[in-house]
Structure formats: structure tokens, C-alpha cells
Amino acid sequence: MCINEEMKIAAARAISAMVDEVALAKGTVVPDIFDGVAPRVAQAVRDAAIKSGACRPGEAQDYSAIC
């Protein structure tokens, strides 16, 4: 499976959604890696891959149980 633009955008949006206005005001533009970034990004990219047709639902592993 190749990573497509939809998957990249989904990853970026998942990361940006984790940074609130207070953090932005302090100059933080990337969330702390220990704040559950990996499972959220994995789920967003998985969903985008399915939606864009890059993979079928049965092919996409659910990484939320792993992270």
C-alpha cells in the first residue's frame, strides 16, 4: 500500500487537533508524543486509507489496541 495525499492530510489533521489554543499561545505547535499521538494518528490514517480506497476495511489493522 502506498501513502496517498488523503492519508498525509489525515495524519496532519490528527496531530494539529491535539494542540489547543493555550498550547499555541505558549508556542507549542506539536503535541507531546506521550499524549496519545500514535494511536490517534494511526486511526486517522487507517480511516483515510479505507475512505480513499488505498485499502479495504479487512486489510487495515486496528492499531488502537497496540498503542
LOBA-513316 format. One record per residue (C-alpha): x, y negated, z; residue in one letter. Coordinates in nm, 4 decimals, padded with zeros to 6 digits. Example, Ala and Ser with C-alpha at 12.3 -4.5 7.8 and 13.67 -1.06 7.14 Angstrom:
# LOBA-513316
<node><X>01.2300</X><Y>00.4500</Y><Z>00.7800</Z><code>a</code></node>
<node><X>01.3670</X><Y>00.1060</Y><Z>00.7140</Z><code>s</code></node>
END
This chain:
# LOBA-513316
<node><X>00.0000</X><Y>00.0000</Y><Z>00.0000</Z><code>m</code></node>
<node><X>00.1254</X><Y>-00.3471</Y><Z>-00.0865</Z><code>c</code></node>
<node><X>00.0711</X><Y>-00.6502</Y><Z>00.1319</Z><code>i</code></node>
<node><X>-00.1548</X><Y>-00.8919</Y><Z>-00.0536</Z><code>n</code></node>
<node><X>-00.2306</X><Y>-01.2616</Y><Z>-00.0002</Z><code>e</code></node>
<node><X>-00.5516</X><Y>-01.1877</Y><Z>00.1893</Z><code>e</code></node>
<node><X>-00.3565</X><Y>-00.9795</Y><Z>00.4406</Z><code>m</code></node>
<node><X>-00.0936</X><Y>-01.2515</Y><Z>00.4857</Z><code>k</code></node>
<node><X>-00.3598</X><Y>-01.5151</Y><Z>00.5425</Z><code>i</code></node>
<node><X>-00.5405</X><Y>-01.2901</Y><Z>00.7904</Z><code>a</code></node>
<node><X>-00.2178</X><Y>-01.2480</Y><Z>00.9883</Z><code>a</code></node>
<node><X>-00.1522</X><Y>-01.6223</Y><Z>00.9910</Z><code>a</code></node>
<node><X>-00.5082</X><Y>-01.6998</Y><Z>01.0997</Z><code>r</code></node>
<node><X>-00.4979</X><Y>-01.4386</Y><Z>01.3774</Z><code>a</code></node>
<node><X>-00.1769</X><Y>-01.5924</Y><Z>01.5120</Z><code>i</code></node>
<node><X>-00.2975</X><Y>-01.9514</Y><Z>01.4817</Z><code>s</code></node>
<node><X>-00.6260</X><Y>-01.8671</Y><Z>01.6548</Z><code>a</code></node>
<node><X>-00.4258</X><Y>-01.7755</Y><Z>01.9648</Z><code>m</code></node>
<node><X>-00.2802</X><Y>-02.1265</Y><Z>02.0051</Z><code>v</code></node>
<node><X>-00.5244</X><Y>-02.3655</Y><Z>02.1695</Z><code>d</code></node>
<node><X>-00.5273</X><Y>-02.7467</Y><Z>02.1788</Z><code>e</code></node>
<node><X>-00.3468</X><Y>-02.7583</Y><Z>02.5150</Z><code>v</code></node>
<node><X>-00.0605</X><Y>-02.5465</Y><Z>02.3823</Z><code>a</code></node>
<node><X>-00.0425</X><Y>-02.7565</Y><Z>02.0663</Z><code>l</code></node>
<node><X>-00.0236</X><Y>-03.0746</Y><Z>02.2745</Z><code>a</code></node>
<node><X>00.2780</X><Y>-02.9246</Y><Z>02.4542</Z><code>k</code></node>
<node><X>00.4439</X><Y>-02.8485</Y><Z>02.1199</Z><code>g</code></node>
<node><X>00.3736</X><Y>-02.4756</Y><Z>02.1198</Z><code>t</code></node>
<node><X>00.2852</X><Y>-02.3592</Y><Z>01.7696</Z><code>v</code></node>
<node><X>00.3392</X><Y>-01.9847</Y><Z>01.8130</Z><code>v</code></node>
<node><X>00.1743</X><Y>-01.7787</Y><Z>02.0898</Z><code>p</code></node>
<node><X>00.3772</X><Y>-01.5787</Y><Z>02.3381</Z><code>d</code></node>
<node><X>00.4391</X><Y>-01.2332</Y><Z>02.1924</Z><code>i</code></node>
<node><X>00.3252</X><Y>-01.0771</Y><Z>02.5212</Z><code>f</code></node>
<node><X>-00.0215</X><Y>-01.2343</Y><Z>02.4944</Z><code>d</code></node>
<node><X>-00.1577</X><Y>-00.9539</Y><Z>02.2779</Z><code>g</code></node>
<node><X>-00.0404</X><Y>-01.0857</Y><Z>01.9418</Z><code>v</code></node>
<node><X>00.0423</X><Y>-00.7491</Y><Z>01.7843</Z><code>a</code></node>
<node><X>-00.2973</X><Y>-00.5810</Y><Z>01.8274</Z><code>p</code></node>
<node><X>-00.4858</X><Y>-00.8893</Y><Z>01.7098</Z><code>r</code></node>
<node><X>-00.2703</X><Y>-00.9322</Y><Z>01.4013</Z><code>v</code></node>
<node><X>-00.2829</X><Y>-00.5592</Y><Z>01.3246</Z><code>a</code></node>
<node><X>-00.6637</X><Y>-00.5570</Y><Z>01.3411</Z><code>q</code></node>
<node><X>-00.6946</X><Y>-00.8710</Y><Z>01.1277</Z><code>a</code></node>
<node><X>-00.4587</X><Y>-00.7348</Y><Z>00.8626</Z><code>v</code></node>
<node><X>-00.6335</X><Y>-00.3968</Y><Z>00.8657</Z><code>r</code></node>
<node><X>-00.9712</X><Y>-00.5623</Y><Z>00.8146</Z><code>d</code></node>
<node><X>-00.8351</X><Y>-00.7812</Y><Z>00.5337</Z><code>a</code></node>
<node><X>-00.6800</X><Y>-00.4776</Y><Z>00.3641</Z><code>a</code></node>
<node><X>-01.0125</X><Y>-00.2966</Y><Z>00.3677</Z><code>i</code></node>
<node><X>-01.2106</X><Y>-00.6027</Y><Z>00.2584</Z><code>k</code></node>
<node><X>-00.9718</X><Y>-00.6821</Y><Z>-00.0277</Z><code>s</code></node>
<node><X>-00.9651</X><Y>-00.3216</Y><Z>-00.1477</Z><code>g</code></node>
<node><X>-00.5972</X><Y>-00.2674</Y><Z>-00.0670</Z><code>a</code></node>
<node><X>-00.7025</X><Y>00.0422</Y><Z>00.1282</Z><code>c</code></node>
<node><X>-01.0167</X><Y>00.2314</Y><Z>00.2140</Z><code>r</code></node>
<node><X>-01.1536</X><Y>00.2470</Y><Z>00.5700</Z><code>p</code></node>
<node><X>-01.0396</X><Y>00.6078</Y><Z>00.6137</Z><code>g</code></node>
<node><X>-00.6838</X><Y>00.5168</Y><Z>00.5145</Z><code>e</code></node>
<node><X>-00.6445</X><Y>00.2327</Y><Z>00.7649</Z><code>a</code></node>
<node><X>-00.5248</X><Y>00.3447</Y><Z>01.1050</Z><code>q</code></node>
<node><X>-00.6680</X><Y>00.1762</Y><Z>01.4134</Z><code>d</code></node>
<node><X>-00.3601</X><Y>00.0277</Y><Z>01.5789</Z><code>y</code></node>
<node><X>-00.5505</X><Y>-00.1334</Y><Z>01.8654</Z><code>s</code></node>
<node><X>-00.5168</X><Y>00.1870</Y><Z>02.0705</Z><code>a</code></node>
<node><X>-00.1407</X><Y>00.1919</Y><Z>02.0172</Z><code>i</code></node>
<node><X>-00.0520</X><Y>-00.1672</Y><Z>02.1044</Z><code>c</code></node>
END
